[in-house]
Amino acid sequence: MAKSLVIVESPAKAKTIKKFLGAHYVVKASVGHIIDLPKSKLGVDIEDNFNPNYITIRGKGPVLKEIRQEAKKAKKVLLATDPDREGEAISWHLANALNIPEDTPCRIEFNEITKNAIKNAIKKPRAINKNLVDAQQARRVLDRLVGYKISPLLWRNIRKGLSAGRVQSVATKIIKDREEEINEFQPVEYWSLMLEVANKKKEKFEAKFHSDHQGNKDLNNQDEVELILSRIKDKDLLISSVKKSEKKRNPYLPFITSTLQQEASNRLGFSTKKTMSIAQQLYEGIDIGKEGTVGLITYMRTDSTRISEEAKENAKNLILENFGEKYLGKEGTTKKKESKKDKKDIQDAHEAIRPTYVDKDPDSIKNSLSRDQYKLYKLIWERFISSQMAPAIFDTLSIELEVEKINFKSSGSRLKFDGFLKIYSYASVSEDVNLPLLEEGEKISIINPVPKQHFTQPPPRFTEASLVKTMEELGIGRPSTYSPTISTILSRGYVEKEGKNLKPTELGIIVTEILENYFGDVLDVNFTAGLEKQLDEVEEGGEDWRQLIKEFYDSFGKMLEIAEKDMEEIDLVEESDEDCKVCGAKMLIKHGRYGKFLACSNYPECTHTEPIVNKLGIKCPDCEDGEIIERRSKKGRLFYGCSSFPKCRFVSWNRPINRKCPQCESILIYKKSKKGDKIVCSHKECKFEENVENEN
């Protein structure tokens, strides 16, 4: 009996699906795209209505041949690629390669790899959605035109190997603009005033300055603080108001792609690339012992927070069984969606990211998961279950105090009912501030005023998490593009990481400024967001994709003409103070794919190169021959090592300073922590430490 052929993207997904379908089905993996635009040329016929020239991807010939052979033997072919634009495009290319007519119901889709989901999808095949395909084609062609038309100009005028991209260049600009804000920032002085106070029972608490006798809420300098202190000196505060209330804290919505990437970065320290890679593994299936390979989460590229009724019911039963009815949430108790986008703008609106089987709690399958798989699964599982739980409830107390018409406030809270916090261990909860029992009209003594000088801080550099959030809010890119965009700008050397922070490199700044001069619209945030909306309209069938490309290219082509004529060559080569160790000629500072490096000026006669070393001016404590230099790990993490490596293996993740420990003579290092930066001894058993401000 002839079997049906089911085609998916990955071997892992094929393995998981196969066990649900049985002997009457053959499941094959295309291993991603089989058909695409050629890498070696533009691949878009501008003169022929922007027609894409697709080819079989190099190396995919044998895969396509095997799929064609299986298709010939099959009674029907079902295309089960991912439920988004990219997946629809892969199915369309496969259908064309297998000569399947466009109106044939050959496409099946599911949001989770479970038996019910697969069986239901098999029963409801549909024709390929050409609007989804056209939206993907439009994005692909737009990105190809920008990348393949601008990049050669950068090669010609700066250096080979550089690239530009419709979304990546905008992301780099966002990071560069933030760096300019930081550099141009002028700190402004301000003060805070806290009073340590006590009631008649000697019960102590703190009161914070709120406003002065003229209603001013800001303390701008020390003189203003001294004036306040002089007016309240030797006087008591009077409690003018005591307000008791109950405050609810609603649970968070289940994850969408952007919030998963943000929370995994903030809570687990994962890069966006790592998060999506692990999520893909959890979605496609993990071998969990007797049950074999099981898909543990729903599809991880989504803008939707919708949850199926079946999933809600399963979560409800788990909550009732384990915690009781009081922990069960009601409709509408979750926090509002973080994204500003309207529901009609949501792409791939299937379901939120959630566990496929709520009874598979993280600890029950921990032994089947890698450490990182367990961490991410735990985050997703807890977020989903907690989203269906009751709000947490806090008892709050707010006190207003007055002296000489100067107002102070004090507030406290106590967790009354933990609600969703029972499950979601990643939620940040401020420590309770317990206030004594206080009454209106009661006099409060001032024990000690604590004035503090502060200065306004510049906006922080972006992290991967905050960049994803900003891109989502601005409407730049889509769930499938956040991670590859960040990976691209890092790998191209336009942006580098300092700890978790993203910082533009000199090369990134130069390239971005050039693109801003000649391709301002392409790098304009609003313009890029507008294109994303037009792509969504193509998906909805409201706009012709070729017309969209034409309108874009009408203005883009004019920019290209001006750039080709006017863009001037920029010499990024600088002369260094170093001499070549091979021939004695001067070494030049050049820009490579992985940053700056030294190259002999006598090239091509001499091909000697060296990395640029940032020296700390500190002798190595282990060998005394070398000195401590900055180095980076394979993952780009900054650390400190000896210049005599590999002869000397000294290494430190913390920055050493040019001082020895007064207790044991080991080298001292800076150590950052949430409680404040310290200078500590590098010797693990030595307990010496001091505050950073004591360092000269």
N, C-alpha and C positions, 0 to 999 in steps of 0.2 A: 504494500500500500504506500502510495506517495506521501511524503511528509511535507509539512509546512515549514518554510524557512523564516526565521526571525532574525533580523539584523540589528545589532546594537553597536555602540562605539567601542567599549572596552572589554577585554577578556574577563576581567573581574565581574563586570555586570553580566556578561554572558553566562558565567558559571552560576551566579546567583539565580538568574531567571530560569535556566535550564531545569533546575530541580523542581520548579513549580509546573512546568509544561509537560513533562513526561516524554514517552517514546515517540509520539506522533509529531514532534517538533525537532528541528535542527536549529541551533542558535549559533550564529557566527558574529564575530566582532570585526568592524571596519578599522579599528584602532584610530579613531578620530576621522578627520576629513580624508577622503580619497581623491577628490577633485578640488582644485583651487587655481588661483591665478599663478602664473609662472613667477619664480623668484628673480630670474635673470633679466626680465624686462617689465615694462609698465603693465602690459596685459590688458589694457583698456583701450578700445578703439574710439578715440575722441571724435573722429570724423564720422563714424557710423553710430551716432546716437549713444555713445558711451557703452558700446557693447563689450561685455567682459569676454576675454579669450581664455576659457578654462582649459586646463590640462590635467592629466593624471599625475598626482604628486610623485616625484622621483622616489623609487623604492616601494611604492604601493601597488605596482603592477601585479606581483604574485598574489597579494591579498584580494585585489579586484578579480583576478582570474579564478581564484577559488570560490569567491562569492557567486560569480557568473555560473560556474559549474553546478553549484548547489541549487541555484535558482532555476536552472533548466530542469532539474529533477523534481523540484517542488511543485505541489499542487497549487500553492499560493505563497506569496512573499509578503511579509509584514515588516514594516520599518519602525523600529522601536527606539529611535534616538531620543536625546534629551528633550524635555518639553519647553523649549525656548526657540528664539530665532535661529541660533546656531544649529541646534538639533534639527529644526525644520529644513534648513539649507542642506545639511548632510543627507537627510532623507531624500530631498529633491535631486541632489546629484546622484545618489544611488539609484533612484527611480529612472533617471535618464540613462544611466550606464546599463541598467538592466532592461531598457526598453519598455518600462511600465507606463501605460497611458496616464495622463495627468488626472483624469476623472476617476481612476481606479481607487476604491477604498482600501488602501494598503498601509495607511499610517495609523499607528496606535501610540497613545501616550499615557503616561502614568506619573504620578508625583512621588510615589514611594514604591520600593521593590518588595512588595509583599504578595502572598498568594492571591488574596482577594483582588488587589489592585491589578495584578497581571491578568488574572482570569477575566475580570470585568473589561479590561482594555481589549483583550483578544475578541470579545463579543461585539465591540463597537469600533471597528476600523473606519477611518474616514479618508477622504481624498486629501492630498497635501494642500496645506493652506498657502496659496501663492502670495498672499499679502505679507505673511510672515517671511517668506523667502525673499520677496522684493525689499522688505525693510533691511534684511541682512545683506542683500546684494548692494543696496544703496550705501550702507555703512562701509562695506568692504571696498567699494569703488571710491568713495570719498577719501577713505584712509589711504588708499593706494595712490590716488592723484596727489594728495598733499605730500605723502612720504617720498614718492618717486620723482616728483617734480622739484621739490625744495632741496632734498638731500644732495643732489649733484651740485647745486649752487654752493652748499656748505663745503663739499669736497674741494671744489675749485678755489674757493676764496679763503678757507680756513685750513682744513686738512681732511684727508680721506678717512672714511669710516664713520663720519658724523651722520646723524639722522634727524629728521623732523617728523612729527606726527600730529595729527589733528587734535587728539586728546592729550598725548604725552607732553606736547609743547605748552599747552594751556596749564597743565599741572605743574610743570617746571616754572612757568611764569608766576603762578600763585605762590610758590615757595620763594621765588626770587623777590617778589613784591613784599612778602612778609619780612624778608631779611633787610630790605631797604627801610621798612617801617622801624625795625629794631635799631638799625644804625642811625637813623635820623631822630630817634626818640630822645626827648629832653625830659629828664625826671623832674617831678614837681614835689616839693616838700609838703607833708601833711603830718598831723599828730593825732594820736588817740589818747584818751584818758579813761583809765579804769580805776575804780575805787574799791579797796578792800574794806568791807563794812561788816557790822555786827548788830544784832538786835539786843534787847535787854537781857536775854538769856545767854548772851555771849556766843550765839550761833552765827558763824561767819558765812558770808557769801560775797559775790562781786556785783558791782553796778557799773554800767558802761554809759559814758557821756552820750546824750542824745541831742540836746539843743541848749543854747545859752539864753540869757534874759531877753535877747532881741530876736530869738527864733532861728538864729544861725546854727546849722547842723554840722558845719565843717570847722575844724581847727587847723589853720593854715601854717602857723608858726609857733615858736616857743612863747612869744609875748602874749598871744591869745590864750595859751594854756596857763601862763602865770597869772593872767587876769582872772581866769576862772578859779584858780587855786586860792588867790587872795580873797575872792568873794565868799568862798565856802569855808575858809579856814576857821577852825574852832566852832563850827556850826554842825548841827545835826540835820540829817535828811528826814523828810516827812513822806511817808507812803501816801501817794495821792490816788492810786488805783491798784486793785488786785483783781486780775481776771483769770478765772479757771475755765479751761475748755478741753474738748476732746478733739484730737486731730487724726484724720485717717491718712494713711499712706497706701495708695493703690499699687497693686502689682504691675510689673512691666509687661508689655506685650511680648508674645513669643518672637523669636528672632526672624529678621529678614537678612539678606546678605550683608548689607552695610553695618547693621547693628551687631551681627555676629563677629564681623571683622574688627569692629571697634572694641567690643567687650573682650574678645580673645587677645587683643593687643594689650588692653589695659589691665586685665586680670591674670592672663597667662603669659604675657610677654611674647606672644606669637606674632610673626610678620603676617601680612595679608596673604602672601604666597603660601606660607606654611599652613595657615588656617584653611585655605581653600583646598590645598592638597590633602590634608587629613579629612576634611569634610567629604571630599570626593570618595575617599576610601570607605568612610562610614556609610555613605549613600549606596555605593556599588556592592558592598557586602564584605563582612568579616566572618571568618570561620570561628564559630563559638562552640565547638565540640560536637556533641551528639546531634545537634540540629543542623550541622554543616554551615554553609555560607549564608549569612543573613544580612539583608540591608537594614541598617540600624536607624537611619534618619531619612527624612524626606529630601526632595531635591533642594540643593543648597544655593541655587541662583534664583532669587525671587525678590520681588518688591511688595509682596502681599503678606498681610498679617492674618488672613482668613484661616480658620481652622474647621475641618470637616466635623459634621455632627457626630460621626462615629468616634473620632478622636476625642471630642469633648466628653462623650459618654464614658469612654474608657478612663479618661483622666478623673472624671467625677467619681467613678466607682473606686479607683485607687485612693483618692482623697478620703472618701467616706470610710473605707475599710481601715485605713492606716491612721487617720487623724480625727475623724468624726465630722458631723454635719456642720459644726460651727466654723470649720476651716474651709468649707466649700464656698467658692465665690459666686457672685451673681453676674448676669450680663451687664457689660458697661462699666465694670469696676477697674479694668486695666487702664494704665496710663494712656494718654493720647499718643498717637503715632508721632515719632520724632521728626519724620520727614514732613516737609511743607507741601509736598505734592498732593494734588487732588486725586481722589480715587480713580477718576477717569484717566489719569495719566499713568496709572500703575501698569508696568509691563510684566508679562508672564504671571498674571494674577491667578495663581493656582492655590497654593497654601503657604503658610509660614514654614520655617525650618523647625521640625519637631521630631521626637523619637517615633519610629514606626510602631514599636511595641512598648507601651508604658510600663508593662510588668517587668521588662528587662532593665531594672534600675542599674546604675553604673557599677555598684559594688558586686552585683550578682554575676556580671560578665567581665569583671576587672582582669581576671587571669587570662582572658582571651584577647585582650587589647594591649597595644604598646602603651608606654607611659603617656605619650602625647595624645594618642587616640582616646585613652581613658579621660584625660583632662578635658578635651573638647566635648566628648560625649556627655560627660558629667555636667558641663556648662549648659549644653543644649537641653538635656533632660530636665535639669532643675529649673531652667528658665520657662520651659513649657508647662510643667506641672504647677509651678508657682503662679503662672499667668491665669490659671483656672481656680486659684484659691482666694480666700477672703482678704480684704485689706488688713494691714497692721494698724493697731490703734494705740495712740500715745495720749497720756494725760499731760496737758501743758499748763504752765503757770506763768503769767506775765505780770511783772511788777513795774509800776512807774513811781519814781521818787523825785522829790523837788526840794530845792533849797535856794533861796534868793532868786526865784523864778528861773533857775537853771535846772534842767530836766535830765534825769538819768533813768536807765531802764535795766531790768534784769529779767532773765527768763530761764525756765527749766523745763525738762520733760522727762517722762518716765514711760517705758514701754509697758502698756497695759495688756495688750493681746498681740502675739507675734504674727498671726495670720500667715501670709505668703513668705514671711521671713523665716518661718519654720523650715522651709525647703531651700529657698534661694540664698545659699551661703555666700554668694558673691556680692550681695547688696551691701553698700556701705551704710552703716548705722552709727551716727554720732553718739558719743558716750552720754549717758544720762547726767543732767545737771540737777542735783537735788537741792531745792530751796527749802528753808525752814518754813513752818506755818506762820504766815504774816497777815496783818490786817490793815485796812485803810486807817489813816490817822496815826499809825504807829511811828514812833521816832527811831531812827537808825543812826548809829554812831559811825563816823568815818575813822577807820583805823590807819589806813595808809593809802595815799594817792599814788597811782602808778602811771605817770605820763610816758609816752613813747614816741620817738621821732620815726617817721617812715618816709619813703620816697616812692612815688608811683613807678610801677615796673613796665617795661616795654611788653608788647604782646609776645606770647611765647612762640618759639619755633613750632612748626607743625610736626606732629608724630604721624606715623602711618594711620593711626586711628582717627586723629583729628582731621587729617587730609581727606580721608574717605568721607567723614561726616560733612566736610565743607563741599566736596565734589557733589555729594548727594543733594545737599541744600541748594547748591547753585544749578543743579540739573545737568551736570557735566558727566558724561559716561552713563553706564548702566551697570547692574549687578555683576555682569560677566566681565566688565572692563576695569573695575577698580584695582584689582590685584595685579593684572598684567601691566597696567599703566605705571604703577609704582615700581614694579620690578624692572621695567624698561628704563625709566629715568635713572635708576640706581646703576644698572648694568652699563648704560651709556656714559656714565661718569658725569652727568649733568647735576646730579644731586648725590650727596654723601650723608652717611649717618654719623652723628656724634651722640653716642648712647642711643636713646630712642628717637632723638630729634633729627629732622631732615633739614639739611643745610645745602644751599646751592654752591656748586664748585665755581671756580673762576671760569672754567670752560662753559658751564651751564649759564652763567651770567652773560658771557660774551655772545653765545649762540642765541639766547633769548632776546637780547637787545637788538641783534641784527634782524631777527624775525619780526620783532615789534616795529622796526623801521620800515620794513618792506612788506610785511604780511600782517598788518595790524588787526584786520578783521578776523583772520584765522585764529589769532591768539586772544581775541576779545571774548570774555566770559559769556556775555549775553548772546553774542553771535553763536557761540558753540552750543549754549543751552537751547537756543532757538532751533538749531539743526536737529538736536535730539528730539524736540517736540515734533518737528516735521517727519522724522523717522517713525515716531509713534503714529503719526497720521497715515503714513504709508502702510503701517501694520494694520490699521483699522480700515484700510481701503479708501481713505479720503484724499490721498494724494498720489500722483504718478511718480514713481521713483526716478525715472529718466528725466522728467521735468525738474525735479528737485536738484539733480546733479547738474543739469544745464544751467539753471539759475545760479548755482554756486560757482560753476566754472566761468560764467560770463565775467564775473568780477575777479575771480582768482586768476584767470588767464591774463588779465590786464596787470595784476600785481606781478605775475611772473615776468612779463615783458620788461617792466621797469627794473625789476631786480636783476635780470640777466644783463641789462645794459648798464646799470648804475652801481651794482654791488661791488665794492672794492675789496681787494685781497687784504687779509689781515695776517700779519706775521706774529705768531704766538711764540716764536723762539726767542729766548733770552740767553745772554751770556752769564755763566756762573763764575764763582771764584775758584772752582775746582779745576785741577789739571788732570788730564787723562793719565791713568796709571799704566797704560800700554805704550802710548807714543808721546806723551807730554803736552799734546795740544790742549787748548781750552775746551772744557766741557760745556755743552749748551743745555739749557732747560727746555725740554720739549713736552708737549701734551700727548699722551697716549690714551688708549681706551680705558685704562685703569688709573688715570691721573698723570701727574707730572713725573718725569724721569730725566736722568742725565744721559746725554749722548755726545760722543766725541765730535768736535767740529771738523775733524779730518775725514769724515765720512765721504765717499765709500771706501777710501784707503784703509781707514780704521773703523771697525764696527763695534767698538767697545761701548757698552751702556751700563749704567748703574741706577739703582733706585735712589730717590732723594730721601735723605735721612734727616729727621727732626731730632736734633740732639738736645738733651736736657741740661747739659753742662755738669753732670754728676758722674763721678767715677763709679764703675760697677763694684758693688760691695762684695761680690764673690771672687772676682779674679783680679781686680785692680788694674788690669791691662786695658780692658775695654771701657766704654762709657755707656750710660743708659740712653736708649733711643726709643722713639715711638715706633710701634709696629702694628700691623693689623692681622687678625686671624683670617682664615679662609672665608668666614662669613662676614668679614668687614668690621669685626669688633676691635676696638682700640685696646692695645695692651703695651706693656713696657718690657724691653729685654736688653740684653747686652749686645754691643756692637760686634763682639767677638764670637757670636753664634756661628756655627754649632760648637765651637771649642768650649764656650761658656754657656751654660743653660739657665742663667738667671732670668726669671720672668715674674712680672707682677701685673695684676689686673688694675691695681690702684696706682695713681701717679706718685712716684717717689719725690721727696724733697731733699735738698742738699743739707741735711742735718742728721746727726746720729742720735739715737735714743739715749737720754741721760742715765737710764737705768741699766741697759745691757749692751749699748754701743751698736745695735743693729740699725739699719737705715729706717727713717721715718717715712710714712706714706699718708696721702690724703685719703680719707674714707667718707664717702657720701652716704647719708641716711636720712630717713624721713624726720628724725628727731634733731637733725642739724649736722653739718659737716664737722668732722673731727680730724685731728692729726694723731695717728696711732703708730705704734711700733709694728714693724713688719714681722717680727718674731712672734709666732702664734702664742707662745706661752707667756710672753711679756704683756702686762696689762696697762702699760703706759698709754695715756691719751691726754689731749688738750684740745680746747676749742680752736677753730680755724682763725678766729680774729686775733689770737695771740701770736700768730705767725707774722713776722715782719716781711 
